[in-house]
Amino acid sequence: MRFTDMKIKTRKKIFPALLAAAVCLALGLSGCSKDGTNGSGAGAASEAAAEAEASEQAAGTGEASGTEGASEAADGAKQKELTGDAAVIAGIVPKKPENMGHIVLAELSGIEITAPSAKEITEEEILNNINRTLYGRTVDTDTLAEGYTANLDYVGRVDGKEFEGGTAKDFSYEIGGSKKLIDGFEDGIMKMKPGETVTLSLRFPEDYKQKELAGKPVEFEVTLNSAQRPMKFADLTDEIVNEISEGQIETVDSFIAQMNDEMKKAADKEVYTILCDKAVQKAVELSETEVSDEAVEWMIDMYSEYYDRALRTTDPEYGLASYLEISGMTYEQFRRELMLEAETEAVKAAVCNAIAEEAGIEYTEEALRQYLEEFGYTEEKVREAGMTEAILEQSVIRYLTGKYLADKVKVSYVPYEEYDKVLEEEAKAAEEARKKLQASENSRTIYLAGGCFWGTEEFFKRLNGVTDTEAGYANGKSSDTSYEEIKTTDHAETVRIDYDISKISLEELLLRYFKIIDPTSVNKQGNDIGRQYRTGIYYTDEKDREVIDRIMEYEKEQYGTIAVEVEPLKNFAEAEEEHQDYLQKNPDGYCHTNLRLARKPLFEIGKEIPDRDKLRDILSTEEYSVIVNGETEAAFSSPLDQEFRKGIYVDKVSGEPLFSSADKYDAGCGWPSFSKPILSDVIEEKEDLSNGMVRTEVRGKAGDSHLGHVFDDGPKETGGLRYCINGASLEFIPYEEMEAKGYKEYMIFCE
């Protein structure tokens, strides 16, 4: 299961969005409408003036609507009968489960972390902060420049006559701001001095939205009443400081000193918060955790309830159900998307609650007060922002747990300026450890005897997904032997093959193995004759036997009687160093194996790939935008997302098989998802830095089609990868139709 980006206008991770929303709402920030716009934008002076006038009228007539109207809407929402997802969401009551799962806490006093030392506040930072404090304050000026504000009177005339919306008095206009006037207006006023009047001869653009004015010449008589520029530190006087502080600070020097003290406190608080968060993070990493399904469901319920309430703070009738409806998503799909992130959050909650229980930490009114005070919130404010009791409780528990751990862990301090580098190194080390662990979890081993092991080893070394090989002697009469002794010990020249199940399957390894041997030959491969050159498949995992038997049956259909022996591995003795990587050390050495087959497709499809310039005629508009232009289809829009019949998924351009139904799973993300490609050499992976992200793009090798991206949040038992693929790039071939459509060889991958 994967928690991914939600589809609205832009895609955002939900949990970070929830936390960001919590902060914005708690601080009383606003400015985001439901459709992702900010509602601003003007095309000309007349439009801006009309908007200002309309705003003033609205402000004068709608004063009561902000309170009484909201109350009425809330009452109406309560009375409205709820159905479907809205009813389900309204009935959510998060209840912390008694069984949080299997939690074994790390030895807390033995935890070691690195944190930044106290930050030194520089004079430049103090001045910059003072300038930010002065934002919105202005001083009069005699000139205009970018960022300055002009107070204007103007009258516009077309054909000598004033026109509707073309006149304004005391109109404030920010030079270079978001409200743009028609071309030439801003340039025309830039050299004006306060008190001056000029006439500007301009022309409305041809595409101007007021059709009767489009393309027409216009004259504006403009008077600059005054000009202001943003106030800066250099403008400060004792009088201004006294005014800003409402009489609490008398001099500029006192203002600077107080700013320094406040910034120092904020810096110390930041460092302490980092220390607490790092201690919690480390405790979670080092503890043994396996959270229960109930804990994950509780976490999803908790954030669903919060998100619903937070959305309703601005519009009582616009809750989570409305959000999901606009997004084209059901609540069940939403819950599936949350699953992976919810599991991560549940682990943190389980560890923090276990530590709190051990330390006697409780969620009380006093604890809540302390938490809110620490972050400058009030209980009334956060509850108005939609913060639920469950969210507050867990926030307070995590906060107090961090403070508790901060006094227990061993801390190595580094200079504040060097801490970012420490974080980078820690992130790099964590990623390397994760990859190493993943590789070890993904690693499987098979032992193959294919005649002389020089060529066999070199062949498998060349396959994508094979991580290591070793030449040796297997399944003889003794555990030890040597090259000189194998005729008497009856060992077979064998190669140990370690492979990554997220890159290559055992089925593919065995099918390629049969490509380089004569499976009907007894004790002979190429020019090599003798028992040591017999063919054999030796396994250590009983689960592999089913795959081996299936491949053996498939090959018997091709060859009839087969001489390849299949046995559990009895023994394996490493061959002498001179035999390891022999053909890499001796490129011209003897080899009966056709090594070129390692770079050839396992099966030839024989389908003609159309020229790129013909694709626009062959593909639909959406298919072309995805396959050729690399765009992404909308989540949950492809019927292939919920296609789970037996069969294969082929490249819509080349017809090349890419994925099997045996490797498909429901990731809950809204796109067809697979744990691995059907074969190791059918896709190409490229770094993708688009949209401000670092991702790995997946492309079809034969057709050079954009398919999607691969992520490392897939099921661990199948390799940990999730190939997130656009349905528009794929064609599904049902199992029953595969032979008729030329894909008979691939039927074995659907079992």
N, C-alpha and C positions, 0 to 999 in steps of 0.2 A: 504494500500500500504506500502511496506517496501523497504528501501534501504539496501541491504545486501552486502555480500562479493562477489567480482568478481572472476570468475573462470579463472585462467591462470595456474600457477604452484602452487602457494600458493594463499590463498584467503585473500584479504585486503579490508578494508572499503575504498570506493572511495573518499569521501570528505577529510578524513585525508590524504589519499594518494596524493590528489591534492595539499593540503597545504604543505605537506612535499616536493613534487616535486617542488613547487614554491620556497621554501627556497633553496633546493639543486641547482636548476637551477640558481637562482639569485646569489648564492655564487660561481657559476662556478664549482660545484662538479660533478664528473662523476664516472663511474665504473659499471653501471648497463646496461646490454644488454637486448634486447627485449625478449630473452628466459629465462631470470632470472639467467644466468651464468655470471661469471666474466672473462671467457676466459683464465684462467691461469691453470697451473698444468703440472708437468714434471715427467717422470718416472725414469730417470737415468742421470748420468753425461753427457753422450753423447747427450741425448735429450735436456737437459738444454743448452748445448753449441750450438746445432743446432738452438734452438729457439732464443738464443741471436744473433747468426749470421744472422738468418732470419730477426730479428727485425732491426739490423743495416742496412741490405740491403734495407728493406722496408723504413727505415727512410731516406736513401740516395736517393731513386728513387721516393718517393711519396710525396715530399714536397708540390707540387702545388695542389695536389688532395683535400686537406682540404678546400681550398677556391674556386678555379675555378670549381672543381668537384661539390661542394655543390651548387654553383650558377647554373651550368648547370642542376643539378637534380631538383632544384626549378623551373627553366624555363620549364623543361619537365613536371613537375607535373602540372603547370598552363595550359600547352597545352593539357594535357591528358583529354579526355572527361570523366566527372564524371557521374556515374549512381547510382541508389539505395540509400543506406544509405549515401554513400560518397557525393552524390549530396545534400541530405537533410542537412547533417552536414555543408557542405560548404556554404549553404544558410542561416545559422543561423545568425541573427542580434538581439542580446539581446536589448530589449527596456523596460525601466522601466515603469510599468503601472501607469496610473493616479490613479487607484483604488487599493491601497495596502491592503484594507480590513478595518475592524472595529478596530481602535486603540484608546484606552483611556489610556493616560500616567499616571503613578503613580505620587504622589506628590514627586518630585525629592528631595526637601530639607529634606524630612522626611525619606529618605533611610538611613539605618544603615548597615554598613558592618564591618567585622573584617579583618585586614591586618597585615602583618609582619612589625616589626620595622626594622631599618637599620641593615644590617648584619655586624658583626665585622669580619675583615679579620685576620686570624691567620698566624703565621710565617710558620707553616707547609703548609698551603694552598699556600702561596707565593712561597715556595720552590718547591712544586709540579707543580705549574704553570710555574715556570722557567724551570723545567725539561721538561715539555711539549713543551715549546718554543724551547728548544734545540733539539727536536726530529729531527732525520735525520743527525745530526752532530755527528762526531765520533772522537775518539782519538786512536792513535796507542797503541797496547798492545802486550805483549809477550805470552799471553795464549789465548785459545779459550774456549768459554762457550756459553750456550743458549743465543741467541739474538745477538751474536757477528758475524762479517762478516770476512770471509776468502777470500783472493785474491790468486787464484791458477793457476798454469800451470799443465796440466796432459796429459799423453799419455796412451791410453788403447790398450792392445794387446790380441787377441784371437788366440790361437795356434801359438804364437810368431809373429803374424802379426797385424799391426795396422788396424783398421776397420773404416768405414765411420762414422763420428759423434763422434768418441771416443777420439778426441784430442781438447784441448782448451788452450788458453793463456789469462792471466789476467781475469780469470773467477771469478766473485764475487758470493760468496755463503753464505747465512745467516744460521747460525747454528740453527736448529729447525724451520726453516721457512717453507713456503708453498711449495717450490720446493724441493721435496724429491729425493735423489740419491738412487742408489740400495743399498740393505741392506749391512751394513758393511763399506761403504765408509765414512760416517760421523764419525762413531766410530774410524775408522782408522786414521783420521787426527786430532782428538781431542787433542792428546798429542804432536803434532808437534810445533816447534818453528819457527818463521820467518827465512827463508833461508834454512831450512832443506828439504831434499828430501827423500821420503820413497816409498817402493813398496807394494801395497796392493793386495793380492790374494783373489779374490772374485768370486762369481758365479751369473750369471743372473738368475732371477726367471723363473720358468717353464712357466709361463703365460706371459712372456715378449712380448710386442707387435711386436718387430722385430723378426719374427719367426726364422731367421737364427742364432740369438744369444740366443734364449730361452734355459735356462738350462745349458749353456756352462760356463766353468771356464774362468775368465778374470783377467788380471793383469793390474793395473793402476800404472804408475810411476808418483808420485804427488810431486810437489814443492810448499811449502807455501811461497809466496812472501811477504805477510804482513798480519797482523791481526788488526782489529779495533773493538772497543767496543763503545756503545752509550755514548755520552758526558753527564755528569751530572753536577749539580750545583758545586760540589766540584772541578771540573776541571776549573771553570771560573777564568780568570785572567783579569786585566784591559785591556790587549792587545786584548783578545778574545772578551770582551764586546765592545770595540771600533770597532772591525771588524764586529761583528753582527749588531751593530746599524749604521753601515756605517758612523762612526765618530760623531754621535750625542750624544753618552753617553761615558764618559771617564773612569768611575771607576765602580767596582762591587757594591759598596755601592749605587752609583747613580742609577744603574740598578735596585737594589732591591727597592729603594725608588720609582722609577717610576712605577715599577710593582705593588707596593702597591697602588699607586694613581689610576692606571688604573683599578685594581680589585675593589677598593672602588667605583669608578664611575660606573662600571658595576653592582656591587651589589645594589647601590642606584637606578640605572636604572631598574633593575629587580624588586625591591620592588615597584617602581612607576608604572611599567607596570602591576604588580599584582593588585595594587590599582585601576588602570583604568579599567582593564578587569573585576574585581570584581564588580565595580560600574555599568558597562554596564550589566553584568549578572543579577544583582539584579534589575535593572530597567526593564529588560525584564521579569523577574519573577513576579514582582509586577504590571506590566501594564496589562490592559485588552486587549487581542488580539484575533482577528479572521481574519487571512490573507485570501485574495482572491485567487481564483484559478489562476488568471492572475499573481499574485505575485510569486506563486510557479513555474509556467511555466517559468517565467522570470528568476528565480534562476537556473532552470535546463538548460535553454538556455545559461546563463552566464557561468556556469561551463563546459558545453559541448564545447563551443567555446574556453575556456581557455585550457581545456584538449587537444583538437585537436591541438592547436597552440604549446603547451608545448611539445607534442610528436614530432612535426615536426621540433623542434629546432635541433634535432640530425640527423633526416632523413626526408627531405622534403616530401617524398612519404609515410611516415609511420605516419598516423594520427589516429584519434579516430576510424574511420571506419575500418582501418587495425587492430587496437587493438581489436575491437569487433569481427571481423571475426576470429581472432586467438582464442578468448575466446569462440567462438560458441554462440554468443549473437547478437541479432538484436538491432538496435538503439532504437526501441520502447520498447524492454525489458529493455534496459539500462535506459531509461527515467523512467520506472515504478520502477526500483530499486532505483533510486535517490529520489523518491517521498517523502518518510518520512523525510529523511535528508534535502531535499530541503525545506520542510515545516518548519522545525526547523530553518534553515538559513534565510528563508524568514521572520519569526517572528522577528529575531534579526535585520535584515535589516530594517523592517518596523518601529520598535521601534527607532532604531538609526536615521533613516531619519526623523521621527516625532520630535525627540529631536533636531536634527540639524536645522529643520525648525523653531522650537520654539526659539532656541538660535541664529539664524542667521548664522549658520555654513554653508559654501559653499565649494564646490570642485573647487579649483582654482589652477593655476600653482604654486603659492606660497605655498598653502597647500600641494600640491604634493611634492614640493621641501623639505618642512619641514619634511614630513613623511619619505621620502627616506633618508634624512640626519640623522634622528633619529635612523634609523636601519642600517646605513652604506651602503646603496645601491646607485646606480646611475640610472637615468631614462633609459639610454641606456642599462644598464645591465639587468634590469628587463624586458624591452621590448624584448630584445634578448632572454630572458628566456621564452617568450611566454605570459607574463602577458598582459592581454587585458585591454582596457580602462575601461570597465565595472567593472572588478575585482579591478583595481586600485582605481576607484572612491569609491566603497563601502568600500575598505580597509581604505582609507583616512577618509571617513565619520565616520567609527567606531572608528578609532584612535582619531580623534578630539572630538568625542562625549565622549569618555572615559576621555580625559583630562578635558573636560567641567564638567563632573559629579564628577571627583575627587575633584574639588573645592567646590562642593555642598553637598556631602554626609557626614554623621557623621561617623567617623572612630574610631574604638577601636583597638589600636595597641597591639600586643602580641610579645614577643621575637621571633626573626627569627627562633630559634631552636625549638620553640614550635608550629610553624605554621602548620607543617605537621599534628600534632595531631588535631589542630583546623579543618583542611580540612577533616580529617577522621570523626570527630564528625558532621560536617556540612553535609557531604555526607550521613552519617547514618541517621541523622534527616530528610534529604530530601527524602531518600528512605522510611523511615517510614511514612512520610507525604504522599508520592506518593501512598504507599500501602493502607493507610487509605482512601485516596480519591478514589482510585480505588475500594476498598471494598465497600465504600458507593455508588459509581456509579454502581457497580455490584449487589448490594443488592436488592432483591425482597422479597415479603412477601405473603404467602397464609395461610388461616385459615382452618384447617381440624378437623372435629368432627368424632370420630371413636369409640364411646362408652366411657368407663372409660378413662379419660385423663392421668392417671398414665402411662399406657403401651404405649399409642399413643405417648406421649412426649418422652419417653425413646427410642422407636423405631427410631424416626426421628433424635434424637440426635446422633445416631450411624452412620448415613449416611454421607459419604464424600461430602462436599459442603454445608451442613446445618451449618449455623454460629451461630444461637441462636434459642431458643424455649422458650415458656412461656405458662403455663396452665391457662385457663380462661373459661369464659362463654360467648357464642356468640348468637346473633340474638334472643334475648328475647323481652319481652314487655316493658322493661325499660333499661336505660343505666347502671344502677347499680344493683348489686345483690350479693348474697353470696351463699355458699354451702347449707345453710339451707333454702334459699328462692327460689332456682331455680325451684322448683316444681310449685310455684305460678307465677313466672316471665317468665316461659317457655323458659329459656335459655338452650342451648346444651353445654355439656362439650366439650371444643374445645381447640386445641393447635395452638398458633401462631407460624409459622415456617418462619424464615428468612433464605434465601439461596443465594449462590453466583452463578450467572448465568454462570460464566466461569467454574464452577466445576460440576454443576448438573442442569438439565433442569426441568421445571415444568412438562413436560410429564413424566419423570422418577419418580418424587415425587408422582404424581397421580397414576401411575401404581403400585408403591410400596404400596401406600395407599390401593388400592383395594386388595392387597395380604394379608393384615392383618385384613380386615373386612369381614363381610357377607353382601354384598350389597343388598341382597333381603330381609333382615330382617327389620321389622318395629319396631322402638323404642326398640330394643333389640340387645345387643352384648354380647356374652358369657353368663354369669349368671346374667348380669345386665339388668334390665327391667325398662322402663320408658321413658318419652319424653326427659329427660335430656341425655339419651344414644342414641339418634337418630344419624344417620350419615348425614354428610353435608359437602359441599365444599363452602366456603365463600371467595369472592375475593374483592379486593379494586381497582384493575386496570382493566378497561373494556377490555383492550387488551388480558387479560388472558382468557376471556370468550371463544374465538375461540378454544384455546387449551383444555379447560375444556370440551367443547361440543364434540370435536373430541375424547377425551378419553372416555367420557360417551357413545358415539356411539359404540366405540370399545368394551367396557365392556358389553353393551347391547347384542352384538353379542355372548358374552360368557355366559351371565346369563339370558337373556330375560328381564323381568321386573326388574327395579332397584328402590330401595327405598331411594337412596341418594339424598338429596335435594341440589340444586345448586342455590345460591342466592348471590347478593352483600352483603358485610358485613354491617349490620345495626348498631350493637354495639358490644363491646367486653369489658368485665370487668375482670381484673386480678384476678386470684384465690388467695386464702389465701396462705401464705408462706409455710404452712405445705404440700401443694399440689405441690409446685414447686420442680422439680427434685426428686419426691417422691421415685422412685425405686433406685436412687443412694444413698439416705439417708437410705432407707429400702430395701436392696437387696433381702430379702426373702418376701417382701410384695406381696399382691395379684396382679395378672396381667393375663388377658385372652389373651393378645397379644403374638404371637410367635416372640419373639425378635431375635431368631436365623436367621430369614429371612432377617434381616438387613445386615448380612454378607454373604448371599448366592446370587449367580447371579440372576438377574431378570428373565432371561430365560436360559434354559439349551440347548446348541447347540447339544451336543451328538456326536461331531466329535472326531475321534481318533487323538491324537497328536503324531507324529513320534518321535522316540528316537533321541537324538542329534547326535549320531554317524551315523545315516542314512541320515542326512540332506544333506551331501555332494553329495549323489547320487540323491537326490530329487531336490535340488536347482541349479540354474545356478551359474557360478563362481562369477558373480557380486552380485547375491542375497545372496550367502553364505558369501561373504566378508562384506556385509552390515549387514545382520541379525545376523550372529554369531560373526564376528570379530569387529563389531561396526564401520565400515568404512562409508564414505559418498559418495554417487553417485554424478556424475558431475551434476552441475546445468543445468536445461532445458533438461536433457537427458531422463527423464521419460515421457511417453505419458500421465500418470495420472496427470501431472502438469496442463494440459489443458483439462482434462476430467470433464465435467460439466453436464453430464446426471444425471437423478434421480436414486438414488441407495445407496448402502452402500459400505464401504471399510473394508475388513476383513484382519486379520492377515494371511499372506501367510503360516505360519507354523501351527497355531492352528485352523484357520477358524473362530476365534472369531471376531464378529463385533467390529470395533474400532471407525469408524467415519461415519457420514452421509453426503450425498450430501447437505442436508439443512444447514450444518455448514461449507461447503467448500467455499473458496473465492480465488480470484486471488491476491496473495500478491506481485507478480512480482519478487519473489526471485529465481524462477527456481525450486522449490520443491512444491509438493502438500501441501496446507496449510489449516488448519481448526481452527475454533474459540474455539471448545471444543470437547472432546470425545463424542461418542454416549451415553455412560453411565458413571457414576461416578467411577465405580470400575473395568474398563477394562484395565487400564494402571497403570504403576508404574513410579514414578519420582525419579531420583537419581542424586546427585551432580556429575558433570563431570569436572575434572580439566585438561583434556588432552589439548595438543597443546597450553599451556600457557594461557588458558582462564578458566573462571568460568562460566559454563553453567549448565542447567538442562536437563539431558538425559531423554528420554521417551522410555519405554519398554512395550511391550505387556505382560500383566500379565499371561495369560494362557500359551502362547508359549515361554515366556522369550526372545522375539525377540527384537533386537535393532530396534527402529522405527525412531528416530531422536531426536530433541530437542524442548523445548517449550520456547518462548520468550514473553516479555511483550510489544510488539509493534504492537499488533493486533488491529482490529477495536474496538473503545471504546464502541460502542452501543451493541456489543455482548460479552463484558467482558474484552476486552483489551489484550487477549492472542492470540498468533499465534503458533499453533502446526505445526512445520516445519518437514515434514515427508518424508522419502525416499520412492519413488515409488516402489523400489525393495522389500520393506517389505510388500507391500499391494497387495491385489487382489480386483478388482472392481466387484461388483455384480449388474447388472442393475436391476432397480425396477421390470421390467417385468419378471425377472428370479428368484426373491427372494423367492417366495412361493415354486417353484419347487425345489429350492436348500436348502430348510429347514430354511429359514429366514423370514417366514410369520409374526412372531410377531414383527419384526423390521420395517415392512413397515410403521408403524405409525410414525416413526421418520424421514421419508423422506418427510412428508407433509410440 
